[in-house]
Amino acid sequence: MTMSRYAAISTFACALALTACDNEEGFTGGGDGGGVAGGGGGPGVTFEPLMQYGPGQTPGFGAIKVSGDAGEIVFVDDADPLGTNPNGEWQLFSFDIGTKIVTQITDGSATAVPSLEDFDLTDNGDSVVWVSSDDFVGTNPNNQFNVFIASTSGAGISQVTAIDDGLAYDPQVSGNGVVVFLSDSDLTGDNVARDTHVFSIDINGTNLTQVTNLPLNPENLALADNGTKVAFQGLGDPFGSNADNSREIFVVDINGGNLTQVSASDGDSLHPKLSDDGSLVAFTSAAAIFAGGNLDGNYEMYVGQTDGSTITQITDDAENSGTYSNGTPGGFDISGNGGYVVFGARGNLTGENPFSSTIFWAATDGSTIQQFLRQGTIPDAAYANENYDAENPTIINDGEGIAFESTVNFTSGSVPTFVKIYTTARF
């Protein structure tokens, strides 16, 4: 995708809904936007939604994920945009940005449906993995929670795991066809105690491996796109550096080797995100990662080497960073090449954010932080709204652009209460 420096928020598609789109006019920003070096909305900037439901559709989604190239969106919804979900069950849908085609991927029953959060999209948007207790293809008759995979074009569903006693959850998929997930089952004979562990498996159902062996209670998996490393937040003290048993960031090779504790602090570090090669991990923490730091206990953004050698603190503010608008940690992303992080924050990190829950981008070496949604680059009405929200950012094309969610009416025809996805150049 090509975006000019001043193409601030651009559109790939007018609407997801079957109803007519009323966003053609958009919003045209004026002036240079001012602010930090390299910024500026520029004259003639048009702000239009990448995706939104039209009038009469549901005002929200169960969950949304955007591919790394912003070519595909996968979401969970109980709406019926195609006439194939008349009972209003929560189903997986995809939206192809280029063709503007909506596809209903699943057709689950009323009692066994895809989990609203337990799915992941490949970086190129070709495939989606998810957990469900449904029997989509006749290989899950006992309705256990198993991992499934399908093409986002709707070209068929395959069951990846064959769990018949226990469950799977939090699946993540790499670009080379490796899937990791959490389970309390004894899938390989190495989990007699039935602790929760990280497992890996190829998308064709082969090479099932128990990745972790220590009782670390792993949560929030992140998988490097090259399939070499897995990161997670975990409890436990395997190296004698987590005496308070707080949640810390751990990284392990996909074969179970080289378990490393990246963070070591007096509080929780959460929601790791890995660069494509697995060398860097971004996370948010309310702890004092460094002696005498983070005395107010707010969540701050950090980036660490996955070998545990160095950690860089990206933010240091009286407001939470790396969170959603409700303050819950996890609203951030790291670029595939490890150069940038984007994150949600309510802080005034660059002097241009008096009160909004907005999104910033930063260099992972801590040298630069910029706010791209600000006065002069968004509608004045949106900037002046104390309920302004922008969150759940995804980095596009290694930092060339950013996709994010918002209910804000950035366009003349959009419905303010509906969740929309926008894209912006990283300027």
Secondary structure per residue as TSV (DSSP state, phi and psi in degrees):
chain	resnum	aa	ss	phi	psi
A	1	M	-	360.0	135.7
A	2	T	-	-110.5	127.3
A	3	M	-	-132.6	129.5
A	4	S	-	-73.0	162.1
A	5	R	T	-57.4	-33.6
A	6	Y	T	-103.6	8.4
A	7	A	-	-84.2	76.1
A	8	A	-	-61.9	-61.9
A	9	I	E	-125.8	110.0
A	10	S	E	-113.4	162.1
A	11	T	-	-110.8	142.4
A	12	F	S	-104.2	-24.8
A	13	A	-	-153.5	148.8
A	14	C	S	-77.6	-44.9
A	15	A	-	-162.4	157.0
A	16	L	S	-88.8	-26.4
A	17	A	S	-72.1	162.1
A	18	L	S	-77.5	-20.9
A	19	T	S	-74.9	160.9
A	20	A	-	-65.9	145.1
A	21	C	-	-88.1	140.7
A	22	D	-	-122.4	43.2
A	23	N	-	-116.5	12.5
A	24	E	S	-62.3	-32.6
A	25	E	S	-70.3	-40.7
A	26	G	-	65.1	-162.1
A	27	F	-	-126.0	131.7
A	28	T	E	-108.8	117.9
A	29	G	E	-84.9	153.5
A	30	G	-	-120.9	162.2
A	31	G	S	76.6	-173.5
A	32	D	-	-99.1	-3.4
A	33	G	-	83.7	-30.6
A	34	G	-	65.5	-164.5
A	35	G	S	89.5	-147.0
A	36	V	S	-66.8	159.2
A	37	A	T	-59.4	136.7
A	38	G	T	86.6	-4.2
A	39	G	-	-91.6	-169.6
A	40	G	-	121.5	131.7
A	41	G	-	-77.6	-30.9
A	42	G	-	76.9	157.1
A	43	P	T	-72.0	147.6
A	44	G	T	73.1	21.4
A	45	V	E	-73.6	131.5
A	46	T	E	-108.7	130.4
A	47	F	B	-110.4	108.5
A	48	E	-	-135.6	151.5
A	49	P	-	-76.1	141.1
A	50	L	S	-70.7	-39.4
A	51	M	B	-151.5	139.8
A	52	Q	-	-161.6	155.1
A	53	Y	-	-83.6	145.3
A	54	G	-	-85.2	-179.8
A	55	P	T	-55.1	139.2
A	56	G	T	94.0	-8.8
A	57	Q	S	-96.1	172.0
A	58	T	-	-63.0	144.7
A	59	P	S	-81.6	9.0
A	60	G	-	-164.9	179.1
A	61	F	-	-128.2	157.5
A	62	G	S	-68.2	-42.8
A	63	A	E	-167.2	154.3
A	64	I	E	-136.2	139.4
A	65	K	E	-136.9	141.1
A	66	V	E	-114.7	135.9
A	67	S	-	-67.5	158.8
A	68	G	T	-64.4	-19.9
A	69	D	T	-101.7	7.8
A	70	A	S	58.5	26.0
A	71	G	S	-92.8	-18.7
A	72	E	E	-142.0	142.7
A	73	I	E	-123.7	133.9
A	74	V	E	-120.6	136.4
A	75	F	E	-146.7	158.8
A	76	V	E	-106.2	130.6
A	77	D	E	-151.4	155.4
A	78	D	-	-107.2	15.2
A	79	A	-	-81.4	177.5
A	80	D	-	-132.6	64.5
A	81	P	T	-69.1	-20.6
A	82	L	T	-112.2	0.5
A	83	G	S	77.1	15.8
A	84	T	S	-114.2	11.3
A	85	N	-	-135.9	57.3
A	86	P	T	-65.2	-23.1
A	87	N	T	-87.5	-1.2
A	88	G	-	67.1	38.6
A	89	E	-	-84.3	156.4
A	90	W	-	-73.1	118.7
A	91	Q	E	-129.2	161.8
A	92	L	E	-89.5	131.7
A	93	F	E	-125.9	155.9
A	94	S	E	-125.1	154.3
A	95	F	E	-133.3	113.2
A	96	D	E	-83.9	119.4
A	97	I	T	-64.3	-42.0
A	98	G	T	-69.4	-43.6
A	99	T	T	-92.8	-12.4
A	100	K	T	62.4	27.1
A	101	I	E	-94.3	129.7
A	102	V	E	-96.3	132.4
A	103	T	E	-126.8	130.4
A	104	Q	E	-88.2	114.8
A	105	I	-	-82.8	-41.8
A	106	T	-	-111.3	161.4
A	107	D	-	-141.3	65.5
A	108	G	-	-78.1	163.5
A	109	S	-	-82.7	177.7
A	110	A	S	-71.4	-22.8
A	111	T	S	-106.7	-11.2
A	112	A	S	-140.2	97.9
A	113	V	-	-128.3	162.5
A	114	P	-	-59.4	139.7
A	115	S	-	-62.5	144.3
A	116	L	S	-68.4	-23.7
A	117	E	S	-117.1	-22.4
A	118	D	-	-84.0	68.1
A	119	F	E	-149.2	159.6
A	120	D	E	-145.5	149.3
A	121	L	E	-114.9	135.5
A	122	T	-	-62.4	154.4
A	123	D	T	-59.9	-33.3
A	124	N	T	-89.8	0.2
A	125	G	S	78.5	7.8
A	126	D	S	-74.2	-34.2
A	127	S	E	-136.8	155.6
A	128	V	E	-129.6	137.6
A	129	V	E	-113.2	146.9
A	130	W	E	-155.7	167.5
A	131	V	E	-109.7	135.9
A	132	S	E	-153.3	154.2
A	133	S	S	-97.9	7.8
A	134	D	S	-75.9	161.6
A	135	D	-	-109.3	74.3
A	136	F	S	-66.2	-37.3
A	137	V	S	-124.5	17.3
A	138	G	S	81.8	13.7
A	139	T	S	-116.0	12.1
A	140	N	-	-133.8	56.3
A	141	P	T	-65.4	-24.5
A	142	N	T	-89.4	4.7
A	143	N	-	53.3	48.5
A	144	Q	-	-84.9	157.6
A	145	F	B	-77.7	109.4
A	146	N	E	-123.5	166.7
A	147	V	E	-92.8	133.0
A	148	F	E	-123.0	159.3
A	149	I	E	-138.9	146.5
A	150	A	E	-151.3	156.7
A	151	S	E	-72.2	141.7
A	152	T	T	-69.1	-12.5
A	153	S	T	-83.1	-2.1
A	154	G	-	83.3	24.5
A	155	A	-	-87.3	24.6
A	156	G	-	122.9	153.3
A	157	I	E	-115.6	137.5
A	158	S	E	-126.7	143.1
A	159	Q	E	-90.7	123.2
A	160	V	-	-86.3	-46.3
A	161	T	-	-102.8	162.6
A	162	A	-	-130.7	60.1
A	163	I	-	-84.6	126.2
A	164	D	S	-119.7	4.8
A	165	D	S	-153.5	93.1
A	166	G	S	126.5	-152.5
A	167	L	B	-153.7	164.7
A	168	A	E	-122.4	149.6
A	169	Y	E	-159.9	168.7
A	170	D	E	54.7	55.6
A	171	P	E	-74.3	145.1
A	172	Q	E	-134.6	143.4
A	173	V	E	-126.0	140.6
A	174	S	-	-95.7	172.9
A	175	G	T	-72.6	-17.7
A	176	N	T	-106.0	20.1
A	177	G	S	86.0	24.0
A	178	V	E	-101.5	135.9
A	179	V	E	-117.0	133.8
A	180	V	E	-116.7	152.3
A	181	F	E	-157.9	166.5
A	182	L	E	-102.1	144.6
A	183	S	E	-157.4	150.0
A	184	D	-	-103.4	14.2
A	185	S	S	-86.3	159.3
A	186	D	-	-96.1	78.8
A	187	L	S	-81.9	-23.9
A	188	T	S	-123.4	5.1
A	189	G	S	86.3	5.1
A	190	D	-	-110.1	11.3
A	191	N	-	-132.3	53.6
A	192	V	T	-62.1	-32.8
A	193	A	T	-73.8	-10.9
A	194	R	-	59.9	41.5
A	195	D	-	-78.0	163.7
A	196	T	-	-79.3	128.1
A	197	H	E	-135.6	164.1
A	198	V	E	-87.4	131.5
A	199	F	E	-122.6	153.3
A	200	S	E	-125.7	153.8
A	201	I	E	-159.6	146.3
A	202	D	E	-74.4	155.9
A	203	I	T	-65.4	-16.0
A	204	N	T	-89.0	5.9
A	205	G	S	89.3	7.1
A	206	T	-	-102.5	171.9
A	207	N	-	58.0	44.0
A	208	L	-	-67.7	126.5
A	209	T	E	-137.6	136.9
A	210	Q	E	-85.7	114.1
A	211	V	-	-80.7	-43.7
A	212	T	-	-103.7	152.8
A	213	N	-	-128.6	-22.9
A	214	L	S	-84.5	148.8
A	215	P	-	-76.3	83.7
A	216	L	-	-106.0	0.1
A	217	N	-	49.1	56.7
A	218	P	-	-65.3	145.5
A	219	E	E	-142.7	160.7
A	220	N	E	52.6	69.9
A	221	L	E	-68.6	148.6
A	222	A	E	-137.0	133.3
A	223	L	E	-118.0	129.1
A	224	A	-	-61.7	143.0
A	225	D	T	-65.3	-22.5
A	226	N	T	-86.8	2.8
A	227	G	S	74.6	17.3
A	228	T	S	-95.3	-29.2
A	229	K	E	-136.6	150.8
A	230	V	E	-123.7	136.1
A	231	A	E	-115.5	152.7
A	232	F	E	-160.8	161.1
A	233	Q	E	-93.3	135.4
A	234	G	E	-145.0	160.0
A	235	L	-	-100.9	166.5
A	236	G	-	112.6	168.9
A	237	D	-	-136.9	64.1
A	238	P	T	-69.6	-20.5
A	239	F	T	-117.8	9.1
A	240	G	S	73.4	19.9
A	241	S	-	-121.9	20.5
A	242	N	-	-140.4	57.0
A	243	A	T	-62.8	-30.1
A	244	D	T	-84.2	-0.3
A	245	N	-	56.9	37.7
A	246	S	-	-81.1	169.9
A	247	R	-	-76.2	122.7
A	248	E	E	-123.5	164.1
A	249	I	E	-91.1	125.3
A	250	F	E	-119.7	150.4
A	251	V	E	-133.0	140.4
A	252	V	E	-141.7	147.6
A	253	D	E	-66.1	154.5
A	254	I	T	-63.2	-22.8
A	255	N	T	-89.4	3.8
A	256	G	S	95.0	-3.3
A	257	G	-	-87.6	167.1
A	258	N	-	56.2	46.4
A	259	L	-	-61.8	128.1
A	260	T	E	-131.8	133.7
A	261	Q	E	-93.5	112.8
A	262	V	-	-80.3	-47.3
A	263	S	-	-102.0	148.1
A	264	A	-	-146.7	106.6
A	265	S	-	-152.6	-176.0
A	266	D	S	-99.5	18.4
A	267	G	S	-157.3	-171.2
A	268	D	-	-84.6	134.6
A	269	S	E	-116.7	132.1
A	270	L	E	-136.0	162.1
A	271	H	E	53.2	65.7
A	272	P	E	-67.8	148.3
A	273	K	E	-134.0	131.6
A	274	L	E	-103.7	146.6
A	275	S	-	-69.1	164.8
A	276	D	T	-58.7	-37.0
A	277	D	T	-90.3	1.2
A	278	G	S	76.4	11.2
A	279	S	S	-85.8	-23.2
A	280	L	E	-125.3	144.8
A	281	V	E	-130.5	127.0
A	282	A	E	-96.7	144.0
A	283	F	E	-157.1	166.3
A	284	T	E	-117.6	145.8
A	285	S	E	-147.0	140.5
A	286	A	S	-97.6	7.7
A	287	A	S	-93.9	170.0
A	288	A	-	-90.7	87.4
A	289	I	S	-61.8	-36.8
A	290	F	S	-112.1	148.0
A	291	A	T	-56.6	125.8
A	292	G	T	81.0	1.4
A	293	G	-	-94.4	163.6
A	294	N	-	50.4	52.7
A	295	L	T	-68.7	-23.3
A	296	D	T	-84.3	-8.2
A	297	G	-	72.4	18.4
A	298	N	-	-80.2	160.5
A	299	Y	-	-75.0	129.9
A	300	E	E	-123.0	158.2
A	301	M	E	-90.5	138.8
A	302	Y	E	-136.5	154.1
A	303	V	E	-132.5	128.5
A	304	G	E	-126.6	153.7
A	305	Q	E	-70.4	135.3
A	306	T	T	-72.6	-10.0
A	307	D	T	-84.2	1.1
A	308	G	S	81.5	8.7
A	309	S	S	-77.4	-41.0
A	310	T	-	-142.5	151.5
A	311	I	E	-132.9	135.0
A	312	T	E	-112.5	128.2
A	313	Q	E	-87.3	121.2
A	314	I	-	-86.9	-41.2
A	315	T	-	-122.3	156.4
A	316	D	-	-154.0	92.0
A	317	D	-	-144.2	162.6
A	318	A	S	-78.2	-6.3
A	319	E	S	-112.9	158.7
A	320	N	-	-66.0	141.6
A	321	S	B	-123.3	152.1
A	322	G	S	74.1	31.8
A	323	T	B	-129.2	167.3
A	324	Y	-	-80.5	176.3
A	325	S	T	-63.0	-23.7
A	326	N	T	-88.4	6.3
A	327	G	S	87.6	-2.4
A	328	T	-	-72.0	130.8
A	329	P	B	-63.6	153.0
A	330	G	-	124.1	-5.0
A	331	G	-	-87.1	71.8
A	332	F	E	-161.5	170.9
A	333	D	E	-153.7	158.0
A	334	I	E	-121.4	142.0
A	335	S	-	-69.9	155.0
A	336	G	T	-59.3	-35.2
A	337	N	T	-85.3	0.4
A	338	G	S	77.3	10.1
A	339	G	S	-83.8	-26.9
A	340	Y	E	-138.3	153.7
A	341	V	E	-123.5	148.2
A	342	V	E	-122.1	146.2
A	343	F	E	-157.8	151.9
A	344	G	E	-85.3	143.1
A	345	A	E	-159.6	153.8
A	346	R	-	-106.3	-1.8
A	347	G	S	-73.5	162.2
A	348	N	-	-97.3	69.2
A	349	L	S	-73.3	-25.4
A	350	T	S	-123.6	10.1
A	351	G	S	81.6	12.5
A	352	E	-	-125.1	15.6
A	353	N	-	-134.9	83.6
A	354	P	S	-67.9	-29.8
A	355	F	S	-158.6	-1.0
A	356	S	-	-87.8	154.2
A	357	S	B	-89.5	102.8
A	358	T	E	-128.9	-169.2
A	359	I	E	-124.3	138.7
A	360	F	E	-120.8	157.8
A	361	W	E	-122.1	153.5
A	362	A	E	-147.8	151.7
A	363	A	E	-73.5	141.1
A	364	T	T	-70.6	-11.3
A	365	D	T	-87.4	2.7
A	366	G	S	80.8	8.1
A	367	S	S	-81.8	-23.6
A	368	T	-	-142.1	136.0
A	369	I	E	-131.7	132.6
A	370	Q	E	-137.1	148.6
A	371	Q	E	-109.4	119.4
A	372	F	-	-96.8	-20.4
A	373	L	S	-97.9	104.3
A	374	R	S	-155.0	176.6
A	375	Q	B	-59.8	128.2
A	376	G	T	100.2	-19.4
A	377	T	T	-117.0	-4.7
A	378	I	B	-134.0	163.7
A	379	P	-	-57.9	143.0
A	380	D	H	-58.1	-37.0
A	381	A	H	-64.4	-36.5
A	382	A	H	-71.0	-41.0
A	383	Y	H	-64.4	-34.5
A	384	A	T	-85.1	-2.3
A	385	N	-	-86.7	118.1
A	386	E	T	-66.2	-18.8
A	387	N	T	-94.1	12.6
A	388	Y	-	-48.8	132.6
A	389	D	B	-139.4	139.2
A	390	A	-	-150.3	126.7
A	391	E	E	-156.7	-179.2
A	392	N	E	54.2	55.0
A	393	P	E	-74.8	147.3
A	394	T	E	-127.2	132.6
A	395	I	E	-82.5	136.1
A	396	I	E	-107.3	133.9
A	397	N	G	48.5	54.5
A	398	D	G	57.9	30.6
A	399	G	G	105.4	0.3
A	400	E	T	-64.0	-34.6
A	401	G	E	-148.9	178.0
A	402	I	E	-139.5	134.7
A	403	A	E	-106.5	145.5
A	404	F	E	-154.7	164.6
A	405	E	E	-103.5	148.4
A	406	S	E	-163.5	150.5
A	407	T	-	-96.1	-0.9
A	408	V	S	-66.3	142.8
A	409	N	-	-84.8	81.0
A	410	F	-	-77.7	-8.6
A	411	T	S	-126.5	159.5
A	412	S	S	-69.8	-24.6
A	413	G	S	-111.4	-0.4
A	414	S	S	-81.4	160.1
A	415	V	-	-94.6	117.2
A	416	P	T	-58.4	-34.4
A	417	T	T	-82.3	-7.0
A	418	F	S	-86.7	145.2
A	419	V	-	-75.5	128.3
A	420	K	E	-125.7	155.7
A	421	I	E	-111.5	128.7
A	422	Y	E	-116.3	156.8
A	423	T	E	-121.9	148.5
A	424	T	E	-143.3	148.0
A	425	A	E	-69.2	146.5
A	426	R	-	-83.6	90.2
A	427	F	-	-116.9	360.0
